[in-house]
Amino acid sequence: MKFLRTIIPVLILCFACKEDPEPTIIPEEPEPEEPIVCEQSTCWHESVYVCRDSTYIKLFTRSTGWTGADATYSVDLKNGKTLWMFGDTFIDQVNADRSRPSFRLINNSLVLQEGSTMTTYHGGTPANPDAFAKPPEPNDWYWPGDATVANGKIYLFMHGFGTDGGGMWDFFRTSIDLFTLNIETLAVESTERLFDDPSISWGAALLEDDDYTYVYGVHSSASGKQLYVARTNADLTDTWEYYDGTENWSADVSDAGVIYNGVSEQFSVFKRDGVYYFLTQNNFFGKEIYLLNASSPEGPYSNTRTVYCTPETGGNIFTYNAFAHDHIYSDSLLISYNINSFNFSDLLTSADNYRPYFVRIGGWRKTP
C-alpha cells in the first residue's frame, strides 16, 4: 500500500535543531581533464565501441571530501548541475599513496557536480562525518534509490535496511521512504514512508516519460531477481498503478507482475529517440554489462547485447550495479560501474578498490 504513514522530518534529518548537526558541505577543487582512452573490443558486441572516460574517472579520484562509495546514481537537476547519490561512503581517509588509514564508512552521501566542481554533502562534521540521511528506526540505515526532479524539487528514494548481524551479506530492506529536497540547498523539506517491509525495491530506477513517471523495482527470490514497474505522475503523488506483466495496470500492488528475469539489484531505464533502453549487469558478480531495448516502458525488453566487460573483475575484486547516465553526453552513453573486494583489506590498501569507474559507449543505439 502506498503512503502508509508520514515520517516527521525531525526524526530523519533535523536541519533546524541544534542537537542534530546539519549536513557538512565540502567543496572540492576542480581537476584537470585528461584525454579519453579508447579500448579495443574484447567481449562486447561488434557494433559497440568503448572509451574509458578519463574525465569522470578523474573527477571521482578524490583525496578530500567524498573519496569512495558505491551505488553512483545521478539525476539531472535541470539547472546545469548533476546530483550524484551514493551508498556506503568514505569521507577523506586517503593517504598520499592512495591507501586508507582506517575502515570508517558512512551509509550514504550526496555529491553535487557543477562543471568540474564537486561538493560533498553529508551529516556530522568533517572530523566526525555521518550519513546524509538516517531513518527513524535507530538500528537501520539508508541506501539511496533513484531520484527525479519535478516542480522545482528533488524527489529522492531512500531504502531502509537492517541486519541480524550475520556478516557481510546479512542485510534486508525494511522500508522505502521518499525525500523531498530543496533543489538549491539540498535541505530535506519533507519525507514520507511509502512501504514497510517491502518485497520489491520500488524506486531502484525511475524513467520520466511524456505522461507518467515509471517506478521500477526488483524482487529477489531463490530463482534470481525479477523486474517490476509501476507508474504515477511527475512528483509521484498520484495513485500508483502497477503493471501486471501482460497488458493491464492496477492500483493494487499485489497485481504487479514480472516484466524481466535476471536483472541486477541496481540498473537503469532510459529513453532516447523514442526507444526505451534497459541497462543491467550480470547479476552474479560477472563482468558483463548488457543493454536491451523496447518500444514501451514496461517492455518486453529484448535485443540483448553486451556493451562492456569490466576488466577489473577477478580474484577478490568484483564489479557490480552498472548505471547509465544518459543526460551527460548527447553523442554517446556514459556508464558507471562499482568496484569492490571480497577482502576488506583491499579497500585499505588502495582507495581505488572501492569507487565507481566510468566508460563512454558508442554504437549502442537500436539498429533499424
LUMTOR-426457 format. One line per field, with one value per residue: residue in three letters; z, x, y of N, C-alpha, C in turn. Coordinates in steps of 0.2 Angstrom, whole numbers. Each point is the difference from the previous one (the first is absolute). Layout:
# LUMTOR-426457
r c(Ala|...)
n.z c(Z|...)
n.x c(X|...)
n.y c(Y|...)
ca.z c(Z|...)
ca.x c(X|...)
ca.y c(Y|...)
c.z c(Z|...)
c.x c(X|...)
c.y c(Y|...)
***
This chain:
# LUMTOR-426457
r c(Met|Lys|Phe|Leu|Arg|Thr|Ile|Ile|Pro|Val|Leu|Ile|Leu|Cys|Phe|Ala|Cys|Lys|Glu|Asp|Pro|Glu|Pro|Thr|Ile|Ile|Pro|Glu|Glu|Pro|Glu|Pro|Glu|Glu|Pro|Ile|Val|Cys|Glu|Gln|Ser|Thr|Cys|Trp|His|Glu|Ser|Val|Tyr|Val|Cys|Arg|Asp|Ser|Thr|Tyr|Ile|Lys|Leu|Phe|Thr|Arg|Ser|Thr|Gly|Trp|Thr|Gly|Ala|Asp|Ala|Thr|Tyr|Ser|Val|Asp|Leu|Lys|Asn|Gly|Lys|Thr|Leu|Trp|Met|Phe|Gly|Asp|Thr|Phe|Ile|Asp|Gln|Val|Asn|Ala|Asp|Arg|Ser|Arg|Pro|Ser|Phe|Arg|Leu|Ile|Asn|Asn|Ser|Leu|Val|Leu|Gln|Glu|Gly|Ser|Thr|Met|Thr|Thr|Tyr|His|Gly|Gly|Thr|Pro|Ala|Asn|Pro|Asp|Ala|Phe|Ala|Lys|Pro|Pro|Glu|Pro|Asn|Asp|Trp|Tyr|Trp|Pro|Gly|Asp|Ala|Thr|Val|Ala|Asn|Gly|Lys|Ile|Tyr|Leu|Phe|Met|His|Gly|Phe|Gly|Thr|Asp|Gly|Gly|Gly|Met|Trp|Asp|Phe|Phe|Arg|Thr|Ser|Ile|Asp|Leu|Phe|Thr|Leu|Asn|Ile|Glu|Thr|Leu|Ala|Val|Glu|Ser|Thr|Glu|Arg|Leu|Phe|Asp|Asp|Pro|Ser|Ile|Ser|Trp|Gly|Ala|Ala|Leu|Leu|Glu|Asp|Asp|Asp|Tyr|Thr|Tyr|Val|Tyr|Gly|Val|His|Ser|Ser|Ala|Ser|Gly|Lys|Gln|Leu|Tyr|Val|Ala|Arg|Thr|Asn|Ala|Asp|Leu|Thr|Asp|Thr|Trp|Glu|Tyr|Tyr|Asp|Gly|Thr|Glu|Asn|Trp|Ser|Ala|Asp|Val|Ser|Asp|Ala|Gly|Val|Ile|Tyr|Asn|Gly|Val|Ser|Glu|Gln|Phe|Ser|Val|Phe|Lys|Arg|Asp|Gly|Val|Tyr|Tyr|Phe|Leu|Thr|Gln|Asn|Asn|Phe|Phe|Gly|Lys|Glu|Ile|Tyr|Leu|Leu|Asn|Ala|Ser|Ser|Pro|Glu|Gly|Pro|Tyr|Ser|Asn|Thr|Arg|Thr|Val|Tyr|Cys|Thr|Pro|Glu|Thr|Gly|Gly|Asn|Ile|Phe|Thr|Tyr|Asn|Ala|Phe|Ala|His|Asp|His|Ile|Tyr|Ser|Asp|Ser|Leu|Leu|Ile|Ser|Tyr|Asn|Ile|Asn|Ser|Phe|Asn|Phe|Ser|Asp|Leu|Leu|Thr|Ser|Ala|Asp|Asn|Tyr|Arg|Pro|Tyr|Phe|Val|Arg|Ile|Gly|Gly|Trp|Arg|Lys|Thr|Pro)
n.z c(0|-4|2|3|0|3|-2|6|-4|6|-2|-6|-3|6|-5|4|2|5|3|-6|-2|-3|-6|0|-2|-4|-2|-6|-1|-5|-3|-3|-6|-2|-4|-4|3|-6|1|-1|-5|6|3|-2|-2|-6|1|6|1|3|3|4|4|-2|-3|0|-2|-3|-2|-1|-2|6|3|-2|6|-5|2|0|-4|2|-4|1|3|-5|1|-5|3|-7|4|-4|5|2|3|4|1|6|0|3|4|-3|5|-4|4|-4|0|0|3|2|5|4|5|-2|2|-1|-1|-4|2|0|-6|-1|-7|0|-7|0|-6|1|3|5|3|6|1|7|5|6|1|-3|7|0|-6|-2|-1|-6|0|5|0|2|-3|7|-2|-3|-6|-4|-6|-5|-2|-5|-4|1|-5|4|-3|-2|1|4|-3|6|-3|7|-1|5|4|1|6|-1|-3|-6|-1|-5|-1|6|-4|2|-5|4|-5|-3|1|0|-1|2|-5|3|-6|3|5|-3|3|4|-5|-2|3|-4|4|-5|2|4|2|-5|-4|-2|-3|1|-5|-1|-4|-3|-3|-2|-1|-6|2|1|7|-2|5|-1|1|4|-1|5|-4|2|-5|4|-4|2|-6|4|-2|2|1|-1|4|-2|5|-3|0|-6|0|3|-6|1|-4|-3|-4|-1|1|6|2|6|4|-1|5|3|-4|3|-6|-1|-2|4|-2|6|2|0|6|-3|-3|-6|-1|-6|-3|-6|-3|5|2|3|5|1|5|-1|6|-2|2|-2|1|-6|-5|-3|-4|1|-7|2|-5|0|-2|6|5|-1|-6|-2|4|-6|-5|5|2|0|4|5|1|7|-1|5|-2|6|3|5|-6|1|-5|1|-2|-6|-1|-3|-2|-2|5|1|-5|-6|-1|7|3|5|2|6|4|5|3|2|6|-1|-1|6|1|-6|4|4|-3|-3|0|-5|5|1|-6|-3|-6|-5|-4|-6|-2|-5|-5|6|-4|1|-4|-6)
n.x c(4|-1|5|4|5|-1|6|0|1|-2|-3|0|-1|3|-2|-6|2|2|-4|-3|6|1|-2|6|1|3|2|1|6|-1|-1|6|-2|-1|4|-5|1|0|-5|4|-4|-2|-6|1|-6|0|-7|2|1|5|-1|5|-5|6|-4|-4|4|2|-6|0|6|-3|2|-5|-4|-5|2|-6|-4|-6|-4|2|-5|-4|-1|-3|3|1|5|2|-3|4|-5|6|-3|2|2|2|2|6|1|4|5|4|5|6|1|-5|4|-3|0|-6|-4|-1|-6|-3|-6|0|0|1|1|1|-1|5|-1|6|-5|2|-6|3|-6|1|-2|-1|6|4|1|-7|1|-6|-5|-1|-3|-4|-2|-6|1|1|-1|-4|1|2|-2|3|-6|-4|0|-5|0|-5|-3|7|-2|4|-2|3|1|-2|4|-5|5|0|2|1|5|-2|3|5|-4|0|-4|-5|-4|0|1|-5|4|-4|6|-2|5|2|-2|-1|-2|-3|-3|-2|-5|0|-3|0|-3|3|5|-4|6|3|-3|-2|6|-6|2|2|-5|0|-6|2|-6|-3|-3|5|1|5|-3|7|0|4|-2|3|1|-2|-5|2|1|-6|-1|-2|-6|0|-6|2|-2|1|-4|-2|-4|-1|-6|5|2|-2|5|-5|4|-6|-6|-1|-3|2|-4|0|5|-4|-3|5|2|4|4|5|3|3|-4|4|2|5|-3|-1|-5|0|-1|1|-2|-4|6|-3|5|3|3|3|3|5|-5|5|1|-3|4|-5|0|-6|-2|-6|-5|-4|-6|0|-1|-6|3|2|5|3|3|1|4|6|0|2|6|-2|6|-3|-5|1|1|3|3|-5|-4|-4|-7|1|1|-6|5|-6|0|6|-1|0|7|-1|1|-1|4|-2|5|-2|6|1|1|0|5|-3|6|-2|-5|4|2|-6|-1|3|0|-2|-3|-3|0|3|-5|2|-6|3|-4|-3|-2|-7|2|-1)
n.y c(-6|5|4|-5|4|6|1|1|6|2|-5|3|6|2|3|0|-6|3|-5|1|-2|6|-2|-3|6|-4|7|-3|1|4|-5|0|1|-6|-2|-1|-6|-2|-5|-5|-2|-3|2|6|2|-3|2|-2|7|-1|6|-2|2|2|4|-5|-4|5|2|-7|3|0|5|4|1|-1|-6|-2|-4|-2|-3|7|1|2|7|1|5|0|1|-5|-3|-4|-4|-2|-6|-1|-6|-5|5|1|3|3|-1|4|-4|3|-6|3|-1|-4|5|0|-5|7|-3|5|-1|6|3|7|0|6|-1|5|-2|2|4|-4|0|-2|-4|1|-4|2|-1|4|1|0|-2|2|-4|2|-7|0|-7|0|-5|-1|-6|4|0|6|-4|4|2|0|6|5|4|3|5|0|-6|-2|-5|-2|-6|-2|-5|-2|-1|-7|-2|-7|3|-2|6|0|-6|0|2|4|1|6|4|4|5|5|3|6|2|5|2|6|-2|-4|5|-5|0|-6|-4|-5|-4|-3|-4|-4|-3|4|-4|6|1|2|3|-6|2|5|1|6|-1|0|-5|-4|-1|-4|-4|-2|-6|-3|-6|-2|-5|-6|2|6|5|3|2|5|2|6|3|6|6|6|2|-6|5|-1|-3|-4|-1|-6|-1|-4|3|2|3|-1|6|-1|3|-7|1|-3|4|3|0|-6|5|-2|-5|0|5|5|0|3|5|1|4|1|6|-2|6|0|-3|-5|2|-6|3|-6|-1|-5|-3|-3|6|-1|0|-4|5|-1|1|2|-1|5|-1|-3|4|-4|1|-6|-1|1|-3|-5|5|-3|5|-4|-2|1|3|3|-3|-3|-6|4|3|3|0|5|-1|-1|6|2|5|-1|4|-4|-5|4|0|-2|-6|4|-4|-1|-3|-3|2|-6|-3|-7|3|1|-4|-2|2|-2|-5|0|7|-1|-4|7|0|5|-4|4|-2|2|-1|-3|1|3|5|-1|-5|3)
ca.z c(0|-1|5|6|5|-1|5|3|-2|5|2|-5|0|3|-3|4|7|2|2|-5|-5|-7|-5|-2|-7|-1|-7|-2|-5|-7|-3|-7|-4|-3|-7|0|-2|-3|1|-6|2|3|1|-1|-7|-5|-2|5|2|7|2|7|0|5|4|6|4|4|5|6|4|5|6|6|-1|-2|-3|-2|2|-6|-2|-6|-3|-2|-2|-4|4|-5|1|-2|5|1|7|0|6|2|6|4|-3|3|0|1|2|-5|1|-6|-5|-2|5|5|7|4|-3|3|-5|1|-4|-6|-1|-7|-3|-5|-5|-5|-4|3|7|4|7|4|5|4|7|5|-1|-4|4|3|-5|0|-6|-2|2|5|2|7|3|2|-2|-8|-4|-6|-6|-4|-7|-5|1|-6|2|-3|3|3|6|-1|3|1|4|4|2|7|0|7|0|6|2|-2|-5|-6|-4|5|0|-3|-1|5|-1|-5|1|-6|2|-4|2|-3|-6|1|6|2|7|0|2|2|-1|1|0|-6|2|5|-2|-7|-3|-7|1|-4|0|-2|-6|-2|-7|-1|-7|-2|4|7|2|1|6|0|6|0|5|0|2|-1|-7|-3|1|-5|-1|0|-1|2|-4|4|-4|0|7|3|5|-2|2|-5|-4|-1|-6|2|-4|-7|-3|5|6|6|6|6|0|-1|-7|-4|-3|-2|-7|-2|5|-1|1|6|5|-2|-7|-3|-5|-3|-6|-5|-7|0|2|8|1|7|1|6|0|2|7|4|0|-6|-3|-5|1|-6|-1|-3|-2|-1|-3|6|7|4|-4|2|-2|-3|-4|4|-3|5|-2|3|5|4|0|7|3|0|6|5|-2|-4|-3|1|0|-5|-1|-6|2|-7|-1|0|-6|-5|-6|2|6|6|4|6|3|6|1|7|1|5|5|3|0|-6|0|4|-4|-5|0|-7|0|2|-3|-7|-6|-5|-7|-4|-4|-7|-3|4|-2|-4|-7|-3)
ca.x c(-4|4|0|-3|0|5|6|1|7|5|2|5|5|-3|4|-1|1|7|3|2|4|-2|5|6|1|7|2|6|4|0|6|1|-3|5|-3|-4|4|-4|2|-1|-5|2|-5|-7|-3|4|-2|1|7|0|6|0|-1|5|-3|-4|5|4|-4|-2|6|0|4|-4|-7|-1|6|-1|-7|-3|-7|2|-6|1|-6|1|-4|-3|3|7|3|-2|1|2|-2|5|-1|6|4|6|2|7|3|4|7|3|1|-7|-2|-5|2|-5|-6|-6|-5|-7|-4|-2|3|-2|5|-3|5|-2|6|5|0|-3|-1|-2|-5|-1|-2|5|5|6|4|-4|-6|-6|-4|-4|-6|-1|-7|-2|1|7|5|0|3|-2|4|-4|-3|0|-3|-2|-2|-6|-3|5|2|3|-3|5|-2|5|-2|3|3|2|4|0|7|3|6|0|-6|-6|-4|-7|-4|-5|-4|2|-3|1|3|0|5|0|5|6|4|-1|-3|-5|-6|-5|1|-6|1|-4|-1|4|2|-2|3|3|4|-3|4|7|1|-5|0|-5|-3|-5|-6|1|7|0|4|2|2|2|-2|5|-2|5|2|3|-3|-5|-1|-7|-1|-6|0|-4|2|7|2|-1|-6|-6|-1|4|-3|5|-1|-1|5|-4|-2|-4|2|-4|1|1|7|0|0|6|3|7|1|6|4|8|3|4|-3|-1|0|-2|-5|0|-3|4|-3|-6|1|1|6|1|7|1|7|-1|-2|4|7|3|3|-4|-5|-5|-5|-6|-4|-7|-4|-4|3|-1|3|5|7|3|6|5|7|5|3|7|2|5|6|3|-3|5|2|-5|-4|-6|-3|-7|-5|1|-5|1|-2|-1|0|6|3|-5|3|2|-3|5|-2|4|-1|3|5|0|4|-2|5|0|6|1|-3|5|6|-1|-6|-2|-4|-7|-2|-2|3|-5|2|-4|-2|-3|-3|-4|-7|-3|0|-6)
ca.y c(6|6|5|-3|6|5|0|7|1|1|-7|-2|5|6|6|6|-1|1|-6|-4|4|1|-3|4|2|0|1|-3|3|-3|-4|1|-5|-4|-3|-7|-6|-5|-7|-4|-5|-6|-5|3|-1|3|7|5|2|2|4|2|7|3|6|-2|-4|5|3|-4|-2|5|-1|4|-1|-6|-3|-7|-2|-4|2|4|3|8|3|7|5|4|6|0|-3|-7|-2|-7|-3|-5|-4|0|5|2|8|1|-6|-2|2|2|-5|-2|-5|3|-1|-4|-2|3|2|2|-4|3|7|3|5|5|1|5|0|-4|1|-5|2|-6|1|-5|3|0|5|-3|-4|-6|0|-5|-1|5|-1|-6|-1|1|-6|2|-5|-1|5|1|1|4|-3|5|6|4|7|3|5|3|-4|-7|-6|-5|-6|-2|-7|-2|-7|-2|-6|-4|-1|-7|0|4|0|0|6|-1|6|1|6|4|7|5|7|6|4|7|-1|4|-1|-7|-1|-4|4|-4|-7|-4|-7|-3|-7|-4|-7|-1|-6|3|6|5|6|-2|4|4|2|5|0|6|0|-4|-2|-7|-2|-7|-3|-7|-5|-6|-7|-6|-1|5|6|1|8|3|8|4|7|6|6|2|1|-6|0|-3|-7|-4|-6|-5|-4|-7|-5|-2|7|4|4|-1|4|-5|-2|-8|-2|1|-6|1|2|-2|-4|1|7|2|4|7|0|7|1|6|1|4|0|-4|-6|-1|-4|-3|-2|-4|-4|-7|0|-5|3|-1|6|3|5|-1|5|-3|5|-2|5|3|-1|-6|-5|-5|2|-5|2|0|0|2|7|1|-5|3|-4|0|-6|-5|-1|3|6|-1|6|-1|6|5|5|4|7|2|7|3|1|-1|-4|-6|-2|-1|-6|-1|-6|0|-5|-2|-6|-4|0|7|3|3|6|4|0|5|3|-2|-6|1|7|-1|2|2|-1|4|-6|2|-5|-4|1|-5|0|0)
c.z c(0|6|7|6|-1|5|2|-2|6|2|-5|0|3|-2|5|7|2|2|-6|-5|-7|-4|-1|-7|-2|-7|-2|-6|-7|-2|-7|-4|-3|-7|2|-3|-2|0|-6|3|2|0|-2|-7|-5|-2|5|1|7|2|8|1|5|3|6|4|4|5|6|3|5|6|6|-2|-2|-3|-2|2|-6|-1|-7|-4|-2|-3|-3|4|-4|1|-1|5|0|7|-1|7|1|6|5|-2|5|0|2|1|-6|1|-7|-5|-2|5|5|7|4|-4|3|-5|3|-5|-7|-1|-6|-2|-5|-4|-4|-4|3|8|3|7|3|5|4|7|4|-2|-4|4|2|-5|2|-6|-1|3|4|0|7|4|2|-2|-8|-3|-7|-5|-5|-6|-5|2|-6|2|-3|5|4|6|-2|4|0|4|4|3|7|0|8|-1|6|3|-2|-5|-5|-4|4|0|-4|0|5|-2|-7|1|-6|3|-5|2|-4|-5|1|6|2|7|-1|3|3|-1|1|-1|-5|2|6|-2|-7|-3|-7|2|-4|0|-2|-7|-2|-8|-1|-7|-1|5|7|1|2|5|0|6|-1|5|0|3|-1|-7|-3|2|-6|0|0|-2|2|-4|5|-4|2|7|4|5|-3|2|-5|-3|-1|-6|2|-4|-7|-3|4|5|6|5|6|-2|-1|-7|-4|-3|-3|-7|-2|5|-1|1|6|5|-2|-8|-3|-5|-3|-7|-5|-7|0|1|7|0|7|0|7|0|2|7|5|0|-6|-3|-5|1|-6|-1|-5|-2|0|-3|5|6|3|-4|-5|-3|-3|-4|5|-3|6|-3|4|5|4|1|7|3|0|7|5|-2|-4|-2|0|-1|-5|-1|-7|2|-7|-1|-1|-7|-5|-5|2|7|6|4|6|2|7|1|8|1|6|6|2|0|-6|-1|4|-4|-6|0|-7|0|3|-2|-7|-5|-6|-7|-5|-6|-7|-4|3|-2|-4|-7|-3|-2)
c.x c(4|-2|-4|0|5|5|1|8|5|3|6|6|-3|4|0|2|7|3|2|4|-3|5|6|1|8|1|6|3|-2|6|1|-3|6|-3|-4|4|-5|3|-2|-6|2|-6|-7|-2|5|-1|2|8|0|7|-1|0|5|-3|-4|4|4|-4|-2|7|2|5|-3|-7|-2|6|-2|-7|-2|-7|1|-7|2|-7|2|-5|-3|3|7|4|-2|1|1|-2|4|-3|6|6|6|0|7|3|4|7|3|1|-7|-3|-5|2|-5|-6|-6|-4|-6|-5|-3|3|-3|6|-3|5|-3|7|5|1|-4|-1|-4|-5|0|-2|7|5|6|4|-3|-6|-5|-4|-4|-7|-1|-7|-2|1|8|5|0|4|-3|5|-5|-3|1|-3|-2|-2|-6|-2|5|3|4|-4|4|-3|6|-3|4|2|1|4|-1|7|4|5|-2|-6|-6|-3|-6|-3|-6|-5|2|-3|2|1|-2|5|0|6|6|4|0|-2|-6|-6|-6|2|-7|1|-4|-2|4|1|-2|3|3|3|-3|4|7|2|-6|1|-5|-2|-5|-6|1|7|-1|5|1|2|2|-2|5|-3|5|2|3|-3|-5|-2|-8|0|-7|1|-4|2|7|3|-2|-6|-6|0|4|-4|6|-1|0|4|-3|-1|-4|4|-5|2|2|7|0|-1|6|3|7|0|7|3|8|3|5|-3|-1|1|-3|-5|0|-3|4|-3|-6|1|2|6|0|7|1|6|-2|-1|3|7|4|3|-5|-5|-5|-4|-6|-4|-8|-4|-5|4|0|3|-6|7|4|6|6|7|4|4|6|1|6|6|3|-3|5|3|-5|-4|-6|-3|-8|-4|2|-6|2|-2|-1|-1|6|3|-6|2|2|-3|5|-3|5|-1|5|5|1|4|-3|5|1|6|2|-3|5|6|0|-7|-3|-3|-7|-2|-4|5|-5|3|-5|-2|-3|-3|-5|-7|-3|1|-7|-2)
c.y c(6|5|-3|5|5|0|8|1|0|-7|-2|5|6|6|6|-1|0|-7|-4|4|0|-4|4|0|1|1|-3|3|-3|-4|1|-6|-4|-3|-6|-5|-5|-7|-4|-5|-6|-5|4|0|4|7|5|1|3|4|1|8|3|6|-2|-4|5|4|-3|-4|5|-2|4|0|-7|-4|-7|-2|-5|3|4|2|7|2|7|5|5|8|1|-5|-8|-2|-8|-2|-7|-4|0|4|1|8|1|-7|-3|3|1|-6|-4|-6|4|-2|-4|-2|3|3|3|-3|4|7|2|4|4|2|7|1|-5|1|-5|2|-6|3|-6|2|0|6|-3|-4|-6|0|-6|0|6|0|-6|-1|1|-7|0|-5|-1|5|0|-1|3|-4|6|6|3|7|2|6|4|-3|-7|-5|-6|-6|-2|-7|-1|-7|-1|-7|-4|-1|-6|1|5|1|0|7|-1|7|0|5|3|7|5|6|5|4|7|0|4|-1|-8|-2|-4|4|-5|-8|-4|-8|-3|-7|-2|-7|-2|-6|2|7|6|7|-2|3|4|2|6|0|5|0|-2|1|-8|-2|-7|-3|-8|-4|-5|-6|-5|-1|6|7|2|8|1|7|2|7|5|6|3|1|-6|0|-3|-8|-4|-6|-5|-5|-7|-5|-2|6|4|3|0|4|-4|-2|-8|-2|1|-6|1|2|-3|-5|0|6|0|4|7|0|6|-2|7|0|4|-1|-5|-7|-1|-5|-2|-3|-4|-4|-7|0|-5|3|-1|7|3|5|0|6|-4|6|-2|6|4|0|-6|-6|-3|3|-6|3|1|0|3|6|1|-6|3|-3|-1|-7|-6|-1|3|6|-2|7|-1|6|5|5|4|7|4|7|4|2|-1|-5|-7|-1|-1|-6|0|-7|0|-6|-1|-6|-4|0|8|4|3|7|5|0|6|3|-2|-7|0|6|-2|1|1|-1|3|-5|4|-6|-4|0|-6|1|-1|-8)
***
